[in-house]
Every structure is written in C-alpha cells, then in structure tokens.
Amino acid sequence: MHTRLVGKGLRILAFPCNRFGGQEPWAESEIKKFVTEKYGVQFDMFSKIKVNGSDADDLYKFLKSRLHGTLTNDIKWNFSKFLIDRQGQPVKRYSPTTAPNVSC
C-alpha cells in the first residue's frame, strides 16, 4: 500500500510497542532492520512507545480519545491502525486483524 500510494501523499508511520506478548523486545535499530529485510518496509519507523495506561504516549492518548475502540479505548494488540487526514485529524480506527489495504 505504501508503494502504491506514497505519490498521492499517503504516509505510513509505525510505532513499535513491546506490551503485547513481548513481540518487540529488540532495540529500535534491530526492529527496523528486521522489518526492512523480511518485509521490504519503506515507511517511517519510530522509537518504541507505550500505547495504553497512564504512561501511554501522548499521540496514542489523543488518537484513542478521538476514535473509540470496541468495549474499551485501549489498543488491543499490535497492528492496530489509525487513518489520519491531511489536517492531522483522526478519521478511522482499524482493528489489528484488518488488512492494511482494506480501503485501497
């Protein structure tokens, strides 16, 4: 999806998190190397953050306050996705099981 739509202004931003089954225990540089080599990832990878709880990153506090989840607002698992418009406003929240190309 990134390759197809980057020319139209799509930006994919990835924020690793190690709170879901300890799936991201490595340093950021190791995570980036792994996803680049295994999956050919070309989008922006940021430092690991916390997405739930009182110590959640401000970005995720904002996203969850604007787009509510099922049952609770907590992020349920890795690969939860948010669609943000060009003005920086959250538009849609996708579950971890939603394929990344759902609307493309």
N, C-alpha and C positions, 0 to 999 in steps of 0.2 A: 504494500500500500504506500509506503514512504516513497519508493522509487517512482511509482505512477503519479503521485500527487504533489510531490515536493515543488514542482514547477508551477503549480497553481496556488502555492502558499501554505500547504499543509506542513506543519512541524510536529514531529512526534518527540515527546520528552519522556524519558524513562527514569524512574526514581527507585532504585533497588531498596528492598526492605528485608531485614532478616527475622521479622517477627512471625513468619508463617512457616512453621516446621523447620526453622533454621536453614532455609534453602539458599540463603545468600551470606554465608559466613566469611567469604573472602574479602580482601581489600578491593576498593573500587577499581583499581587498575586491573586486577585479575578478573573481575566480573566483566569489565569492558572487553578484555582480550578474549575471554571465553565466548561471549555472545557474538563478537565480530567474527571469530574464526569458525564457530559452529553454525551460526545462522546468517552471517553476512550483514549484520546490523550496521546501518549507516546513520541512524538517527542519534540525537543527543542523549548521552547518558550522564546523569548527575550523581552526586555522592549519595550514599545510603542515608535514608531518613526514617523517622518513625511516623506512622500514619494513623495510629489510634492512641487513645489515652490522653492524659493531661500534658504529656511531653510530645505530642504529635506536632509535626512541622506545621507552621502557620498556613502554608499553601493547602495542606490537606484539611486543616480546620475550616478554612474558607470554602473549599470545594464541597465538603460534607454539609456545611451549613446551607449551601445553596441548592444542592441536589441530594435529596434524602435517599437512603438505601431501603432495602426490604427489612422489615422488622426493627432494625436499628440503623443508625447512620454509620456505624463502624465499617471500615473496609474489611471484607470477609476473608479475602485470600489474595495472594499475588495475582497480578494481571488484571486488577480492577482498572477500568478505563474511564476517563472523563473527556468529553468533547467540549472545547472552549472556542468561542468565536473570535474573530479578529480584534474585537474590542476588549478581549480578556474576560468575557462573561461566560460562565459555565452554561452549557446548553443541554447536555445529556450525560447520564451516568450509565455505564455498561458493567454488567457483572463479569467476574473473572472467566466465566465459561463462554461469553460472547466472542465469536471470532472477530479479529481486528478489522476485517474487511466487510463487516456487516452492512454498511451503507454505501459501499463503493461500487 
